């Protein structure tokens, strides 16, 4: 699910960002997405292991 950018301050314009800044922000957001996916895998693994321990 992708977040939609909303401009909360009407006095600022998103057009002021240059392409390098936008590309940099995209890279950071992609890294965050990858990190979140990795965390989700670890959380799933931990909960799966905990469920198996509770069965013992």
C-alpha positions in Angstrom: 0.0 0.0 0.0 1.5 3.3 -1.0 1.0 6.5 1.0 -0.4 9.5 -0.8 1.3 12.8 -0.3 -0.9 15.5 1.0 0.3 19.1 1.1 -0.7 20.3 4.6 0.8 23.8 4.1 -0.8 25.6 1.2 2.0 28.2 1.2 4.6 25.7 0.1 4.6 24.1 -3.3 5.9 20.6 -4.1 7.2 21.9 -7.4 10.0 23.6 -5.5 11.6 20.2 -4.9 14.2 19.4 -7.6 14.5 16.0 -9.2 17.6 15.0 -7.2 15.7 15.6 -4.0 12.7 13.7 -5.2 14.9 10.7 -6.4 16.7 10.8 -3.0 13.3 10.7 -1.2 12.2 7.8 -3.4 15.3 5.8 -2.5 14.8 6.4 1.2 11.1 5.4 0.9 12.1 2.2 -0.9 14.7 1.4 1.8 12.0 1.9 4.4 9.6 -0.4 2.5 12.3 -3.1 2.4 13.1 -2.7 6.1 9.4 -3.0 7.0 9.1 -6.2 4.9 12.1 -7.7 6.7 10.6 -6.8 10.1 7.3 -8.4 9.1 9.2 -11.6 8.2 10.9 -11.6 11.6 7.7 -10.9 13.4 6.0 -13.8 11.6 8.9 -16.1 12.3 8.9 -15.2 16.0 5.1 -15.6 16.4 5.3 -18.9 14.6 8.1 -20.2 16.9 6.2 -18.9 20.0 3.1 -20.8 18.8 5.1 -24.0 18.4 6.6 -23.5 21.9 3.2 -23.1 23.4 2.1 -26.4 21.9 4.9 -28.3 23.5 
